[in-house]
Amino acid sequence: MNSGKYYIDVTAPGEPKEMEFVYEGWGRYTRGTWARGRVYVLNRSDHVGPEGSIDNLSGVAKYQISTDNVNWYDYAFDWNNGMYAMTTEGTHTRYFRAVDNAENNEIKLYAEIK
């Protein structure tokens, strides 16, 4: 008979709690207002992605970003990528989720940029 430890995590991690949007020069974008320049999807110069999720079982493995809440990409900031650098007129929406080490995910945080 074989014996051993088996680990199961079916619970999604908590929502990302910290995510900011900034202008060039690190000025914070105020949500719900119109911007006249580029807005970037990052929160601080020393940590550019979402953070603050908690998973007490398998732990948070990564964060992801989406523009449509369907197609998800690992958060990997790129100054020139339109997913992270919003430059065109109109309203832009970005969704964020945390993914744990058991590949559970939770969509909780989204932002609309005008």
N, CA, C and O of each residue as an XYZ file, in Angstrom:
456
protein
N       0.830     -1.183      0.000
C       0.000      0.000      0.000
C       0.875      1.247      0.000
O       1.821      1.350      0.781
N       0.564      2.171     -0.857
C       1.275      3.440     -0.914
C       0.615      4.449      0.003
O      -0.608      4.492      0.133
N       1.436      5.248      0.626
C       0.888      6.326      1.440
C       1.657      7.598      1.123
O       2.785      7.553      0.633
N       1.049      8.699      1.400
C       1.703      9.970      1.125
C       0.748     11.102      1.395
O      -0.410     10.888      1.754
N       1.239     12.295      1.221
C       0.413     13.480      1.404
C      -0.122     13.922      0.058
O       0.591     13.892     -0.945
N      -1.371     14.328      0.040
C      -2.005     14.821     -1.170
C      -2.556     16.205     -0.877
O      -3.204     16.413      0.148
N      -2.305     17.137     -1.756
C      -2.699     18.517     -1.546
C      -3.762     18.911     -2.566
O      -3.564     18.771     -3.773
N      -4.876     19.398     -2.070
C      -5.964     19.820     -2.944
C      -6.369     21.239     -2.564
O      -6.580     21.550     -1.392
N      -6.474     22.089     -3.579
C      -6.916     23.475     -3.394
C      -7.937     23.757     -4.485
O      -7.578     23.829     -5.661
N      -9.204     23.918     -4.116
C     -10.245     24.235     -5.092
C     -10.791     25.653     -4.887
O     -11.747     26.059     -5.549
N     -10.182     26.390     -3.977
C     -10.638     27.735     -3.651
C      -9.827     28.775     -4.420
O      -8.597     28.735     -4.431
N     -10.524     29.694     -5.056
C      -9.850     30.767     -5.791
C      -9.170     31.719     -4.812
O      -9.639     31.882     -3.685
N      -8.080     32.345     -5.223
C      -7.431     33.341     -4.358
C      -8.305     34.578     -4.223
O      -9.243     34.781     -4.995
N      -7.989     35.395     -3.239
C      -8.715     36.642     -3.050
C      -8.437     37.608     -4.188
O      -7.496     37.429     -4.961
N      -9.264     38.623     -4.275
C      -9.134     39.594     -5.351
C      -7.855     40.418     -5.219
O      -7.384     40.659     -4.108
N      -7.295     40.847     -6.342
C      -6.191     41.809     -6.263
C      -6.720     43.086     -5.610
O      -7.777     43.591     -5.988
N      -5.994     43.592     -4.649
C      -6.468     44.754     -3.904
C      -5.773     46.048     -4.302
O      -6.301     47.134     -4.061
N      -4.613     45.947     -4.899
C      -3.863     47.146     -5.231
C      -3.558     47.184     -6.718
O      -2.854     46.322     -7.244
N      -4.091     48.182     -7.378
C      -3.787     48.409     -8.779
C      -4.058     49.864     -9.059
O      -5.161     50.350     -8.813
N      -3.089     50.550     -9.558
C      -3.233     51.964     -9.881
C      -2.912     52.184    -11.348
O      -2.345     51.322    -12.019
N      -3.282     53.344    -11.820
C      -2.981     53.757    -13.184
C      -2.263     55.088    -13.072
O      -2.639     55.939    -12.266
N      -1.240     55.263    -13.874
C      -0.425     56.467    -13.755
C      -0.191     57.103    -15.115
O      -0.312     56.467    -16.162
N       0.153     58.398    -15.057
C       0.602     59.124    -16.238
C       2.112     58.979    -16.336
O       2.757     58.503    -15.403
N       2.677     59.392    -17.473
C       4.136     59.452    -17.565
C       4.620     60.370    -16.446
O       3.984     61.388    -16.173
N       5.704     60.038    -15.810
C       6.190     60.808    -14.674
C       5.624     60.327    -13.350
O       5.902     60.930    -12.314
N       4.832     59.248    -13.353
C       4.307     58.582    -12.163
C       3.200     59.349    -11.437
O       2.892     59.026    -10.290
N       2.599     60.348    -12.070
C       1.444     60.990    -11.449
C       0.263     60.039    -11.490
O       0.021     59.405    -12.517
N      -0.476     59.925    -10.397
C      -1.598     58.995    -10.345
C      -2.800     59.484    -11.141
O      -3.192     60.647    -11.051
N      -3.370     58.584    -11.912
C      -4.595     58.845    -12.641
C      -5.750     58.752    -11.646
O      -5.778     57.833    -10.827
N      -6.693     59.672    -11.700
C      -7.872     59.634    -10.845
C      -8.986     58.925    -11.606
O      -9.434     59.402    -12.649
N      -9.428     57.792    -11.086
C     -10.451     57.004    -11.773
C     -11.728     57.809    -11.980
O     -12.128     58.608    -11.133
N     -12.357     57.574    -13.133
C     -13.605     58.237    -13.448
C     -13.448     59.627    -14.033
O     -14.439     60.330    -14.232
N     -12.223     60.032    -14.311
C     -11.989     61.346    -14.908
C     -11.411     61.154    -16.306
O     -10.912     60.080    -16.643
N     -11.484     62.195    -17.099
C     -10.918     62.144    -18.436
C      -9.454     62.543    -18.383
O      -9.085     63.530    -17.745
N      -8.631     61.765    -19.059
C      -7.204     62.072    -19.139
C      -6.925     62.703    -20.499
O      -7.656     62.459    -21.459
N      -5.885     63.503    -20.585
C      -5.535     64.075    -21.893
C      -4.219     63.531    -22.422
O      -3.748     63.953    -23.479
N      -3.630     62.605    -21.700
C      -2.385     61.988    -22.136
C      -2.425     60.498    -21.889
O      -3.456     59.945    -21.506
N      -1.303     59.858    -22.110
C      -1.210     58.416    -21.900
C      -1.510     58.053    -20.454
O      -1.170     58.787    -19.526
N      -2.161     56.894    -20.284
C      -2.389     56.320    -18.964
C      -1.811     54.910    -18.998
O      -2.090     54.140    -19.916
N      -1.007     54.578    -17.996
C      -0.339     53.284    -17.940
C      -0.939     52.402    -16.854
O      -1.337     52.883    -15.792
N      -0.998     51.110    -17.136
C      -1.525     50.126    -16.198
C      -0.387     49.630    -15.313
O       0.198     48.579    -15.576
N      -0.082     50.371    -14.286
C       0.912     49.972    -13.295
C       0.687     50.807    -12.056
O      -0.010     51.820    -12.114
N       1.259     50.405    -10.942
C       0.951     51.164     -9.738
C       2.127     51.895     -9.108
O       1.934     52.972     -8.544
N       3.301     51.367     -9.180
C       4.468     52.049     -8.603
C       5.684     51.715     -9.449
O       5.709     50.700    -10.146
N       6.676     52.560     -9.384
C       7.884     52.299    -10.171
C       8.619     51.057     -9.689
O       9.325     50.422    -10.472
N       8.469     50.691     -8.406
C       9.187     49.518     -7.897
C       8.371     48.232     -7.996
O       8.909     47.145     -7.784
N       7.088     48.338     -8.311
C       6.259     47.139     -8.487
C       5.168     47.491     -9.481
O       4.230     48.208     -9.133
N       5.268     47.010    -10.693
C       4.395     47.506    -11.752
C       3.068     46.780    -11.873
O       2.187     47.256    -12.589
N       2.889     45.668    -11.217
C       1.664     44.914    -11.419
C       0.688     44.961    -10.270
O       0.949     45.597     -9.248
N      -0.451     44.282    -10.434
C      -1.404     44.180     -9.344
C      -0.802     43.365     -8.204
O       0.132     42.588     -8.402
N      -1.340     43.552     -7.034
C      -0.875     42.785     -5.880
C      -1.947     42.779     -4.810
O      -2.996     43.401     -4.978
N      -1.701     42.090     -3.721
C      -2.600     42.107     -2.582
C      -3.519     40.914     -2.468
O      -4.295     40.840     -1.515
N      -3.467     39.971     -3.402
C      -4.300     38.775     -3.286
C      -3.731     37.846     -2.232
O      -2.523     37.807     -1.997
N      -4.622     37.102     -1.604
C      -4.215     36.126     -0.586
C      -4.774     34.767     -0.956
O      -5.936     34.653     -1.346
N      -3.960     33.748     -0.835
C      -4.404     32.368     -1.008
C      -3.725     31.555      0.087
O      -2.516     31.330      0.039
N      -4.491     31.124      1.057
C      -3.926     30.438      2.222
C      -3.622     28.967      1.989
O      -3.091     28.305      2.880
N      -3.943     28.440      0.813
C      -3.650     27.036      0.538
C      -2.430     26.913     -0.358
O      -1.318     26.749      0.144
N      -2.608     26.988     -1.670
C      -1.471     26.764     -2.571
C      -0.642     28.023     -2.821
O       0.484     27.923     -3.309
N      -1.172     29.201     -2.500
C      -0.436     30.444     -2.702
C      -0.683     31.048     -4.071
O      -1.012     30.337     -5.020
N      -0.524     32.361     -4.175
C      -0.724     33.070     -5.436
C       0.472     32.822     -6.348
O       1.618     33.035     -5.951
N       0.204     32.373     -7.565
C       1.274     32.087     -8.528
C       1.546     33.280     -9.431
O       2.699     33.572     -9.746
N       0.471     33.983     -9.854
C       0.653     35.074    -10.801
C      -0.618     35.908    -10.876
O      -1.663     35.550    -10.333
N      -0.488     37.022    -11.562
C      -1.635     37.867    -11.873
C      -1.805     37.895    -13.377
O      -0.847     37.725    -14.130
N      -3.047     38.113    -13.804
C      -3.319     38.194    -15.229
C      -4.123     39.458    -15.534
O      -4.734     40.057    -14.650
N      -4.104     39.845    -16.812
C      -4.781     41.046    -17.288
C      -5.596     40.683    -18.533
O      -5.224     39.793    -19.298
N      -6.715     41.390    -18.716
C      -7.570     41.168    -19.873
C      -8.213     42.484    -20.286
O      -8.424     43.367    -19.456
N      -8.521     42.610    -21.560
C      -9.266     43.769    -22.038
C     -10.733     43.431    -22.262
O     -11.558     44.331    -22.416
N     -11.071     42.127    -22.283
C     -12.438     41.729    -22.587
C     -13.060     40.765    -21.576
O     -14.197     40.334    -21.765
N     -12.342     40.419    -20.512
C     -12.810     39.508    -19.473
C     -12.998     38.080    -20.005
O     -13.673     37.260    -19.382
N     -12.388     37.795    -21.171
C     -12.459     36.463    -21.779
C     -11.050     35.929    -22.041
O     -10.706     34.830    -21.607
N     -10.249     36.701    -22.744
C      -8.877     36.311    -23.081
C      -7.937     36.893    -22.027
O      -7.884     38.108    -21.833
N      -7.199     36.016    -21.350
C      -6.340     36.437    -20.243
C      -4.876     36.237    -20.586
O      -4.506     35.269    -21.250
N      -4.042     37.169    -20.121
C      -2.596     37.122    -20.361
C      -1.873     37.352    -19.051
O      -2.294     38.169    -18.231
N      -0.787     36.630    -18.860
C       0.022     36.859    -17.660
C       0.472     38.311    -17.641
O       0.916     38.839    -18.660
N       0.362     38.949    -16.503
C       0.744     40.348    -16.395
C       2.259     40.454    -16.565
O       3.024     39.924    -15.759
N       2.675     41.136    -17.611
C       4.091     41.345    -17.910
C       4.206     42.726    -18.550
O       4.150     42.847    -19.774
N       4.363     43.745    -17.752
C       4.276     45.126    -18.213
C       5.227     45.429    -19.361
O       6.393     45.034    -19.349
N       4.697     46.144    -20.357
C       5.466     46.583    -21.520
C       5.011     48.004    -21.842
O       3.844     48.219    -22.169
N       5.910     48.964    -21.756
C       5.591     50.379    -21.980
C       4.909     50.626    -23.321
O       4.112     51.557    -23.439
N       5.203     49.818    -24.327
C       4.705     50.057    -25.676
C       3.476     49.235    -26.046
O       2.886     49.458    -27.103
N       3.083     48.297    -25.204
C       1.950     47.434    -25.494
C       0.655     48.161    -25.142
O       0.520     48.688    -24.038
N      -0.298     48.191    -26.077
C      -1.560     48.892    -25.876
C      -2.398     48.369    -24.724
O      -3.297     49.064    -24.249
N      -2.119     47.159    -24.267
C      -2.834     46.638    -23.113
C      -2.410     47.382    -21.844
O      -3.188     47.497    -20.897
N      -1.190     47.878    -21.832
C      -0.634     48.544    -20.656
C      -0.506     50.058    -20.824
O      -0.475     50.790    -19.835
N      -0.432     50.525    -22.059
C      -0.270     51.955    -22.338
C      -1.447     52.420    -23.176
O      -1.474     52.203    -24.388
N      -2.412     53.055    -22.542
C      -3.614     53.496    -23.249
C      -3.383     54.888    -23.802
O      -3.126     55.833    -23.056
N      -3.477     55.004    -25.130
C      -3.123     56.258    -25.788
C      -4.236     56.811    -26.667
O      -4.214     57.993    -27.009
N      -5.201     55.991    -27.037
C      -6.247     56.444    -27.956
C      -7.436     57.035    -27.205
O      -7.673     56.714    -26.041
N      -8.175     57.900    -27.887
C      -9.352     58.499    -27.271
C     -10.417     57.435    -27.021
O     -10.496     56.434    -27.733
N     -11.222     57.670    -26.007
C     -12.316     56.755    -25.702
C     -12.204     56.201    -24.299
O     -11.398     56.663    -23.491
N     -13.013     55.218    -24.029
C     -13.028     54.563    -22.715
C     -12.334     53.222    -22.835
O     -12.597     52.464    -23.769
N     -11.459     52.927    -21.906
C     -10.696     51.684    -21.888
C     -11.011     50.926    -20.602
O     -11.095     51.527    -19.531
N     -11.183     49.619    -20.704
C     -11.437     48.795    -19.525
C     -10.357     47.734    -19.417
O      -9.973     47.124    -20.416
N      -9.871     47.516    -18.212
C      -8.895     46.462    -17.954
C      -9.384     45.629    -16.779
O      -9.863     46.166    -15.780
N      -9.260     44.316    -16.907
C      -9.648     43.386    -15.856
C      -8.381     42.742    -15.301
O      -7.402     42.549    -16.022
N      -8.413     42.415    -14.024
C      -7.277     41.779    -13.369
C      -7.768     40.602    -12.551
O      -8.864     40.636    -11.991
N      -6.956     39.564    -12.485
C      -7.284     38.441    -11.616
C      -6.006     37.823    -11.087
O      -4.928     37.971    -11.663
N      -6.160     37.131     -9.979
C      -5.063     36.369     -9.399
C      -5.277     34.897     -9.732
O      -6.413     34.426     -9.807
N      -4.184     34.179     -9.930
C      -4.222     32.749    -10.205
C      -3.341     32.074     -9.166
O      -2.192     32.469     -8.967
N      -3.887     31.044     -8.498
C      -3.076     30.374     -7.483
C      -2.290     29.216     -8.092
O      -2.406     28.939     -9.286
N      -1.503     28.552     -7.278
C      -0.643     27.469     -7.762
C      -1.401     26.212     -8.157
O      -0.817     25.295     -8.735
N      -2.710     26.153     -7.848
C      -3.549     25.046     -8.299
C      -4.354     25.457     -9.531
O      -5.243     24.729     -9.973
N      -4.035     26.626    -10.079
C      -4.651     27.188    -11.279
C      -6.101     27.614    -11.091
O      -6.849     27.710    -12.064
N      -6.508     27.873     -9.838
C      -7.800     28.499     -9.581
C      -7.627     29.986     -9.836
O      -6.536     30.525     -9.646
N      -8.690     30.654    -10.263
C      -8.581     32.090    -10.480
C      -9.860     32.792    -10.056
O     -10.928     32.186     -9.983
N      -9.731     34.053     -9.783
C     -10.867     34.858     -9.354
C     -10.807     36.205    -10.047
O      -9.798     36.905     -9.959
N     -11.877     36.577    -10.737
C     -11.969     37.867    -11.389
C     -12.725     38.790    -10.444
O     -13.906     38.576    -10.168
N     -12.054     39.793     -9.960
C     -12.715     40.660     -9.012
C     -12.466     42.143     -9.291
O     -13.306     42.985     -8.974
N     -11.348     42.452     -9.865
C     -10.950     43.848     -9.968
C     -10.956     44.276    -11.425
O     -10.335     43.631    -12.269
N     -11.651     45.353    -11.719
C     -11.573     45.901    -13.068
C     -11.570     47.410    -12.964
O     -12.000     47.978    -11.961
N     -11.090     48.040    -13.989
C     -11.009     49.503    -13.991
C     -11.406     50.012    -15.353
O     -11.050     49.436    -16.381
N     -12.150     51.102    -15.344
C     -12.546     51.760    -16.586
C     -11.806     53.086    -16.659
O     -11.913     53.921    -15.761
N     -11.061     53.269    -17.729
C     -10.257     54.466    -17.922
C     -10.901     55.311    -19.021
O     -11.179     54.808    -20.109
N     -11.136     56.577    -18.742
C     -11.769     57.451    -19.735
C     -10.743     58.361    -20.361
O     -11.081     59.172    -21.223
